[in-house]
Amino acid sequence: MDRKKLIIVLGAGGMGAAYASRLYDSGNDEIAFIASGERYLRLKTGGVMINGKHYQIPVLSPEDPGPSADLVIVALKHQHLQSALPLLQNFVGEETVFVSIMNGLDSEPMIASVYGEEKILYATAVGIDAQRTENVVNYSKGGTIFFGEADNSLLSQRVKEVQAIFDRAGIPYQTPTDMVRIMWWKFMINVGINQASAILRAPYGVFQSSPHAQQIMESAMREVLLLAAPNGVNLVEADIQDWYAFLNTLDPDGKTSMLQDIEAGRKTEVEIFGGKVLEMGKETGIRTPVNEILFHAIKVIEDQGKAR
């Protein structure tokens, strides 16, 4: 039997904890969080509670000497990534592979700038409805991880090895031929539902049933469609409708990560959603008025939260 793989999860929020628990429960591979300071102590002493079950998943400190991880799953908020990447220095070797399930289009280039593009697989998670409060995480849908090389016409050995890890843990995944297109599809989804839910303070159920909420969400998404072609990405109107097959499986009371941040008074990821759309719109000369309104409205809500 092949040796157990070492899998490190950077980020113990909703998605990171949910997938870490699946890997831990399988018992087929070694799984650990990595953290520093107060977060390290909190995870080391209190663990995490996931769907009512307490998990004392091992926690590594950046000062630990290794060994090198086979797989690093990155599940952070965008604003925490740059400062967290140095935590992994002692655990990245020649064979280490990174899979980032973070939102947006920027995490892979950021990780590659520190550890090398040759270590990166593209990835995104769709349909998981994890919600976190302190160290308590609950989810009803585990979603699907889409991952792979940019082009998966022929599967690389490292893609096959990560597939085997997910198979052993029972984590649903897909490896599409055109992974860049899938990354943009998820980006389009987040631009729509994350921002609309933050403005409306609306859970998934509102977007499952209200044509008015759907119109706001889709209007933001269509501006991403306009930006896709100049960036060499084939997104079409049907891709918006395909999102509903995932949306309608989610817990109607579940909330997007951005709405959770708004309600908790935390900084949101609006810069990598509406902010990214505005940036690309300026570069291409394409107007993006819906995202401009959503971006500035969410920044006002953020500022009000700070004031409180």
Secondary structure, DSSP 8 states (H G I E B T S, - for coil): -----EEEEE--SHHHHHHHHHHHHH-SSEEEEE--HHHHHHHHHH-EEETTEEE---EE-TTS-----SEEEE---HHHHHHHGGGGGGG--TT-EEEE--SSSSHHHHHHHHH-GGGEEEEEEEEE--EEETTEEE-S-EEEEEEE-SB-SS--HHHHHHHHHHHHHT--EE--SBHHHHHHHHHHHHHHHHHHHHHHT--HHHHHH-HHHHHHHHHHHHHHHHHHGGGT----HHHHHHHHHHHTTS-TT---HHHHHHHHT---SGGGTHHHHHHHHHHHT---HHHHHHHHHHHHHHHHHHH-
